[in-house]
Amino acid sequence: MSTPAPDGFTIQNNELTGGWDALTAVKVLSVIGLILLSFFALLASRWIAQKSFEPVIRISKTARNIDVHNLDQRLNYSGAEDELKDFANSFDLMLQRLEYNFEEQSQFISNLAHELRTPLTSLRMNLEVLNSDQNASLVEYREFSATAERGITRLERLVEELLMLAKAEREIEREPIIVGVLLEDILEEVKPIAAIHKVSLRLKGDMETELEGDPILLHRAITNLVENSIYYNQEGGYVELSCRSVQGKAEIQVIDDGVGISKQQQAHIFERFYRSSFASSGNEKGNGLGLAITAHIIDLHGGCINVESDSGRGSIFTILL
């Protein structure tokens, strides 16, 4: 049906709309607008996502570029206090621990090489001197033999302690231990050393105290403390072992009246290959691994060890397990 036009007018189809009515035109424009809006929304979301994931991208790039030579790199993320900042901070802490562990490992290898080189160099020099002397006497050969025996003994002790340290790296075996029996065995073992240094041995406390742990590793840990207390003591001095139960934990103490340890040295005595200023005169057999092994074994058992001492006033080592 045609729409009648007012007098003097003629109704014609609009060529621009191609015969569309108003509703169809609105629909088409709406679809076009929706497409354009979706396109710009996509661009905006990509931009926002890119900005949001910048810290993650930085972490990824940093991780790819890190090696043993640049572990000092840090993200130092300073964004909002959110999950990404926590993640970045955790990543920085991980790098810090890695850097410390690599430095410690490098120092350990350097110290180990030095400890191995010293007796080997001594053996080689003595052997070269002996071989260069065509008229070497039997006495000189015996002196070389004694020097070689001391060097080999030192190397054997070093290897033994390294093996003990390697064993302690593995999962420990726990079994019930009566502390009094353990301490009696240790004192019986070190009696000859104490007799040579003229140091008396004592044992007191609750001998029935019990704990759970690896008996071989704990034996080695406490023996290291007792031997040190003997070596760094004086003629007529004493070493006392005691044990008791404290709030469900076993407390073991090694007490002596020896040379003592200064406050400055106490911060380092549990480090590998560290030797105090008395080492050269007090314990020629020591190589600085004994207390480090002790601390590591105690830590593997979930315990703690601390020392109270002053120079010239003896020492008290306390172990809680």
Buried (B, 14 or more C-beta within 10 A) or exposed (E): EEEEEEEEEEEEEEEEEEEBEEEEEEEEEEEEEEEEEEEEEEEEEEEEEEEEEEBEEBBEEBEEEBEEEEBEEBBEBEEEEEEBBEBBBEBBEEBEEEBEEEEEEEEBEEBBEEBBEBBEEBBEEBEEEBEEEEEBEEEBEEBBEEBBEBBEEBBEBBEEBBEBBEBBEEEBEEEEBBBBEBBBBBBEEBEEBBEEBEBEBEBEBBBEBEBEBBBBBBBBBBBBBBBBBBBBBBEEBBBBBBBBBEEEBBBBBBBBBBBBBBEEBBEEBBBBBBBBEBBEEBBEEBBBBBBBBBBBBBEBBEBEBEBBBEBEEBBBBBBBB
